[in-house]
Amino acid sequence: MGLAEIRTQIKTLLETVPGIGKVHDYERLTRDWNTFLSFFRDSNGRINGWTIGRLFAREKFRGASPVNIRTHQIVIRGYYGLKDSLETDKTFQSLIESICAVLRSNSDLNGSCFRSDPPQVTKIYPRTFGGVLVHYTEIVLSVEEYVAYS
């Protein structure tokens, strides 16, 4: 277990969602907008990308044993090209629901953690992303793992 394995398994699960686009198991950053946008373009050239990051982690004692419980607040950020005439909001909302369903149905993230709480969709709104209008979301997942110490 550990953060790296948790991220890998979340990425693996997200990649099972039909139409998911590009999934990165870390926050993609660069100063060049064209490069940045290329991180999120799918095979059709549409902005359709997802990143997996961590907001924070807290740890608490589990009792007398030398094992603590560490809780990671994982954030999944999604970007999807907005085009009203194609009703892209419906597609984006369906992607969000599919992501939540796949995460909800695999609460130990393929054995990479003790458990994860149900996903929380904390933000959904349009925004400008490198000069491109997109749908944006943040899905937060609380993930617990056991951490041994001596």
Contacts in CASP RR format, 6 or more apart in sequence:
PFRMAT RR
TARGET T0000
AUTHOR 0000-0000-0000
METHOD contacts of the structure
MODEL  1
MGLAEIRTQIKTLLETVPGIGKVHDYERLTRDWNTFLSFFRDSNGRINGW
TIGRLFAREKFRGASPVNIRTHQIVIRGYYGLKDSLETDKTFQSLIESIC
AVLRSNSDLNGSCFRSDPPQVTKIYPRTFGGVLVHYTEIVLSVEEYVAYS
1 111 0 8 1.000
1 112 0 8 1.000
1 113 0 8 1.000
1 114 0 8 1.000
1 145 0 8 1.000
1 146 0 8 1.000
2 112 0 8 1.000
2 113 0 8 1.000
2 145 0 8 1.000
3 54 0 8 1.000
3 57 0 8 1.000
3 72 0 8 1.000
5 112 0 8 1.000
6 72 0 8 1.000
6 74 0 8 1.000
6 109 0 8 1.000
6 112 0 8 1.000
6 113 0 8 1.000
6 143 0 8 1.000
6 145 0 8 1.000
7 25 0 8 1.000
7 26 0 8 1.000
7 52 0 8 1.000
7 53 0 8 1.000
7 74 0 8 1.000
8 25 0 8 1.000
8 112 0 8 1.000
9 109 0 8 1.000
9 110 0 8 1.000
9 111 0 8 1.000
9 112 0 8 1.000
9 113 0 8 1.000
10 25 0 8 1.000
10 52 0 8 1.000
10 74 0 8 1.000
10 76 0 8 1.000
10 103 0 8 1.000
10 109 0 8 1.000
10 141 0 8 1.000
11 23 0 8 1.000
11 24 0 8 1.000
11 25 0 8 1.000
11 52 0 8 1.000
12 110 0 8 1.000
13 102 0 8 1.000
13 103 0 8 1.000
13 106 0 8 1.000
13 109 0 8 1.000
13 110 0 8 1.000
14 20 0 8 1.000
14 23 0 8 1.000
14 50 0 8 1.000
14 52 0 8 1.000
14 76 0 8 1.000
14 99 0 8 1.000
14 102 0 8 1.000
15 23 0 8 1.000
16 102 0 8 1.000
17 95 0 8 1.000
17 98 0 8 1.000
17 99 0 8 1.000
17 102 0 8 1.000
18 98 0 8 1.000
19 42 0 8 1.000
19 48 0 8 1.000
19 95 0 8 1.000
20 48 0 8 1.000
20 49 0 8 1.000
20 50 0 8 1.000
20 95 0 8 1.000
20 98 0 8 1.000
20 99 0 8 1.000
21 42 0 8 1.000
21 48 0 8 1.000
21 49 0 8 1.000
21 50 0 8 1.000
22 39 0 8 1.000
22 40 0 8 1.000
22 41 0 8 1.000
22 42 0 8 1.000
22 48 0 8 1.000
22 49 0 8 1.000
22 50 0 8 1.000
23 49 0 8 1.000
23 50 0 8 1.000
23 51 0 8 1.000
23 52 0 8 1.000
24 39 0 8 1.000
24 49 0 8 1.000
24 50 0 8 1.000
24 51 0 8 1.000
24 52 0 8 1.000
25 52 0 8 1.000
26 51 0 8 1.000
26 52 0 8 1.000
26 53 0 8 1.000
27 51 0 8 1.000
27 53 0 8 1.000
27 77 0 8 1.000
28 36 0 8 1.000
28 39 0 8 1.000
28 40 0 8 1.000
28 51 0 8 1.000
29 36 0 8 1.000
30 36 0 8 1.000
30 39 0 8 1.000
33 130 0 8 1.000
33 131 0 8 1.000
36 130 0 8 1.000
37 47 0 8 1.000
37 129 0 8 1.000
37 130 0 8 1.000
37 132 0 8 1.000
39 49 0 8 1.000
40 47 0 8 1.000
40 48 0 8 1.000
40 49 0 8 1.000
40 79 0 8 1.000
40 129 0 8 1.000
41 47 0 8 1.000
41 48 0 8 1.000
42 48 0 8 1.000
42 49 0 8 1.000
46 80 0 8 1.000
46 81 0 8 1.000
47 79 0 8 1.000
47 80 0 8 1.000
47 81 0 8 1.000
47 129 0 8 1.000
47 132 0 8 1.000
47 134 0 8 1.000
48 79 0 8 1.000
48 80 0 8 1.000
48 81 0 8 1.000
49 78 0 8 1.000
49 79 0 8 1.000
49 80 0 8 1.000
50 76 0 8 1.000
50 77 0 8 1.000
50 78 0 8 1.000
50 79 0 8 1.000
51 76 0 8 1.000
51 77 0 8 1.000
51 78 0 8 1.000
52 74 0 8 1.000
52 75 0 8 1.000
52 76 0 8 1.000
53 74 0 8 1.000
53 75 0 8 1.000
53 76 0 8 1.000
53 77 0 8 1.000
54 72 0 8 1.000
54 73 0 8 1.000
54 74 0 8 1.000
54 75 0 8 1.000
55 73 0 8 1.000
55 74 0 8 1.000
55 75 0 8 1.000
55 140 0 8 1.000
56 72 0 8 1.000
56 73 0 8 1.000
57 70 0 8 1.000
57 71 0 8 1.000
57 72 0 8 1.000
57 73 0 8 1.000
58 70 0 8 1.000
58 71 0 8 1.000
59 68 0 8 1.000
59 69 0 8 1.000
59 70 0 8 1.000
59 71 0 8 1.000
59 147 0 8 1.000
60 68 0 8 1.000
60 69 0 8 1.000
60 71 0 8 1.000
61 68 0 8 1.000
62 68 0 8 1.000
62 69 0 8 1.000
62 146 0 8 1.000
66 148 0 8 1.000
66 149 0 8 1.000
66 150 0 8 1.000
67 146 0 8 1.000
67 147 0 8 1.000
67 148 0 8 1.000
67 149 0 8 1.000
68 146 0 8 1.000
68 147 0 8 1.000
68 149 0 8 1.000
69 114 0 8 1.000
69 144 0 8 1.000
69 145 0 8 1.000
69 146 0 8 1.000
69 147 0 8 1.000
70 144 0 8 1.000
70 145 0 8 1.000
70 146 0 8 1.000
70 147 0 8 1.000
71 142 0 8 1.000
71 143 0 8 1.000
71 144 0 8 1.000
72 142 0 8 1.000
72 143 0 8 1.000
72 144 0 8 1.000
72 145 0 8 1.000
73 140 0 8 1.000
73 141 0 8 1.000
73 142 0 8 1.000
74 140 0 8 1.000
74 141 0 8 1.000
74 142 0 8 1.000
74 143 0 8 1.000
75 138 0 8 1.000
75 139 0 8 1.000
75 140 0 8 1.000
75 141 0 8 1.000
76 99 0 8 1.000
76 119 0 8 1.000
76 138 0 8 1.000
76 139 0 8 1.000
76 140 0 8 1.000
76 141 0 8 1.000
77 136 0 8 1.000
77 137 0 8 1.000
77 138 0 8 1.000
78 135 0 8 1.000
78 136 0 8 1.000
78 137 0 8 1.000
78 138 0 8 1.000
78 139 0 8 1.000
79 129 0 8 1.000
79 134 0 8 1.000
79 135 0 8 1.000
79 136 0 8 1.000
80 88 0 8 1.000
80 91 0 8 1.000
80 92 0 8 1.000
80 95 0 8 1.000
80 134 0 8 1.000
80 135 0 8 1.000
81 88 0 8 1.000
81 132 0 8 1.000
81 133 0 8 1.000
81 134 0 8 1.000
81 135 0 8 1.000
82 88 0 8 1.000
82 89 0 8 1.000
82 126 0 8 1.000
82 133 0 8 1.000
82 134 0 8 1.000
82 135 0 8 1.000
88 135 0 8 1.000
89 135 0 8 1.000
92 135 0 8 1.000
92 137 0 8 1.000
93 124 0 8 1.000
96 121 0 8 1.000
96 124 0 8 1.000
96 137 0 8 1.000
96 139 0 8 1.000
99 119 0 8 1.000
99 139 0 8 1.000
100 118 0 8 1.000
100 119 0 8 1.000
100 121 0 8 1.000
100 139 0 8 1.000
103 109 0 8 1.000
103 116 0 8 1.000
103 118 0 8 1.000
103 119 0 8 1.000
103 139 0 8 1.000
103 141 0 8 1.000
104 118 0 8 1.000
104 119 0 8 1.000
107 115 0 8 1.000
107 116 0 8 1.000
107 117 0 8 1.000
108 114 0 8 1.000
108 115 0 8 1.000
108 116 0 8 1.000
109 116 0 8 1.000
109 143 0 8 1.000
112 145 0 8 1.000
113 143 0 8 1.000
113 144 0 8 1.000
113 145 0 8 1.000
114 144 0 8 1.000
114 145 0 8 1.000
114 146 0 8 1.000
115 143 0 8 1.000
115 144 0 8 1.000
116 141 0 8 1.000
116 142 0 8 1.000
116 143 0 8 1.000
116 144 0 8 1.000
117 141 0 8 1.000
117 142 0 8 1.000
117 143 0 8 1.000
119 139 0 8 1.000
119 140 0 8 1.000
119 141 0 8 1.000
120 139 0 8 1.000
120 140 0 8 1.000
120 141 0 8 1.000
120 142 0 8 1.000
121 137 0 8 1.000
121 138 0 8 1.000
121 139 0 8 1.000
122 138 0 8 1.000
122 139 0 8 1.000
122 140 0 8 1.000
123 136 0 8 1.000
123 137 0 8 1.000
123 138 0 8 1.000
124 135 0 8 1.000
124 136 0 8 1.000
124 137 0 8 1.000
125 135 0 8 1.000
125 136 0 8 1.000
126 133 0 8 1.000
126 134 0 8 1.000
126 135 0 8 1.000
126 136 0 8 1.000
127 133 0 8 1.000
127 134 0 8 1.000
127 136 0 8 1.000
128 134 0 8 1.000
129 136 0 8 1.000
END
